Amino acid sequence: MSEKFKNMKSLLRVLSYMKPYKYQVVLTLGFAILTTLLDLVPPWLIKLIVDDLVEGTQGNALYWVVLTLVLAYLGRNYSNYKRILINNTLEQKVVFDIRSHVYRSLQALSLNYFENRSTGEIMSRVNDDVTHVERIFVDGVEQMVTAVLTLAGIMAILFWLHWKLALASLIPIPFLIMGAWRYTHRAHDLYHQVRERAAKMNGILQDTLSGIKETLAFNRQLHEISRFEKRSDDYCRGTLAVMRLWAVYSPSMMFMGSLGTTVIILYGIGLVRADEISVGTLVAFIGYLALFYTPINQLHSLNHMLQHALASGERLFEIIDAPPDVKEDPEPILPTTNVQGRIEFDRVSFSYVKPKQVINGISFDIEAGEKIALVGHTGSGKSTLIKLLMRFYDVDAGDIRIDGHSLRKLSLSYLREQIGLVSQEPFLFNGTVVENIRYGNLNASQEQIEQAAKAANAEDFIVNLSEGYETLIGERGVKLSGGERHRLAIARVFLKDPPILILDEATASVDTATEFKIKEALRKLMAYRTTLIVAHRLSTLEDADRVLVLKDGNLVEIGTHEELIQSGPVYSNLFRSQLHL
């Protein structure tokens, strides 16, 4: 696909967002056309005034001409006011739709997309790139239409006034077109580089702010400053390259336009002396010529803006067009009741990057209500099995079934409503306590939220917060302790009330008293639910019915804690090594 065709396709795609607002588009263009037509009136009236000063033929009618001139200026500015007002309203509606479409597309993507991209880069696309695309609607479509109409109208008037002078005014046009073509070709590539460098700079910024505690703890402020300034310098250099190109292009095009005006003045003076045209006609011609070159220069500026916007638009469409790795079945199964909780892993294999296998043909069954522990060294495949069960990724081979239904056949939203996750480092949103608990059930009442907090042994610290349930807890719950964050996460799952529960060592790195409260809350949460416990500390497995031992993506041992201590070499060695620690 040629670059020109690709750019045109991107532009048309951006403009397609205006379809739902045809009425506002028509009004905007209508006022733009009216403004353009009224812009063409003053030079003609000035011609009449000048001719009257030279020839004295108008008499008292001259004052009516002056009044008409004032009314033309007034009408033009009022029409321009309405154009700006309607256009800005239209622009904000369209930009809202674009940003919403990009965000909805992000929400539909699979976990793999986010694990392979920095948060800062994605944020740069949703915020900065949408802002640059916005310029197409603020300055683009309507001004381009106005410029083209102005050029057409003035060209007609110029040829009507004097066709020879009109032909002379076209002399700079081929040079202007050639300059615009060369600039467009070079600027588009440069703007792509600028947007990519901006995304990398934002990625460093987001990463540094998220890890500010580690930066301070390791005293690496100067190192982070150096990293950020390197990315910032790359971005500035890229922007300067674009500006240098524009610095050459813009004055050159304006100079060519000025030469055209000079040619017209010299030629026009000769025509006046030869009595081929009147002084007023020459003045009107020069006035129209100024209006003629203004939209040409305006088109150059729009071209400059358009290349920036198109580069950003292509980055946005990369998100919108990105297919999710995990796809919904065309006719998904959507049961009317919650699942019972029976889980089957049937010869499951999986790899993040082929050909390296992370899971190798694993098979096991979990009965409804059973509590299963997954243990093994780091990298053995425990977390991957959880991701496959929640269908964050799809298996490469084999199948996973819940109550006899293949995960690929179940509705994704239904599947994830059946599973509650309490991770080792639970994520809390930058909001209030009540907002974070309600995330488990957006329709929950205050009473239900408080009951969930009590069940999670969280109410004792919540009521002592400055604003109770309405206390803001900061980004990622930074104002709370680790144990308090875990209990809020447990309360959130209590409120969700799923039949299947996944626990990723929720008692790690907390004091004994807090651990007791969390364990007590977890026991209540696990009651009557199918539970998978990802265990890092084997001493916490007293509630597990069976233990599954993983090693290098293989299921090597299965049994109770006591059985594996006696007859499971991998498990017993792992257990003894932890006791020695």
Secondary structure, 3 states (H helix, E strand, C coil): CCHHHHHHHHHHHHHHHHHHHHHHHHHHHHHHHHHHHHHCHHHHHHHHHHHHHHHCCCCCHHHHHHHHHHHHHHHHHHHHHHHHHHHHHHHHHHHHHHHHHHHHHHHHCCHHHHHCCCHHHHHHHHHHHHHHHHHHHHHHHHHHHHHHHHHHHHHHHHHHHCHHHHHHHCCCHHHHHHHHHHHHHHHHHHHHHHHHHHHHHHHHHHHHHHCHHHHHHCCCHHHHHHHHHHHHHHHHHHHHHHHHHHHHHHHHHHHHHHHHHHHHHHHHHHHHHCCCCCHHHHHHHHHHHHHHHHHHHHHHHHHHHHHHHHHHHHHHHHHHHCCCCCCCCCCCECCCCCCCCCEEEEEEEECCCCCCCCEEEEEEEECCCCEEEEECCCCCCHHHHHHHHCCCCCCCEEEEEECCEECCCECHHHHHHCEEEECCCCCCCCCEHHHHHHCCCCCCCHHHHHHHHHHCCCHHHHCCCCCHHHCECCHHHCCCCHHHHHHHHHHHHHHHCCCEEEEECCCCCCCHHHHHHHHHHHHHHHCCCEEEEECCCHHHCCCCCEEEEEECCEEEEEECHHHHHHHCHHHHHHHHHHHHC
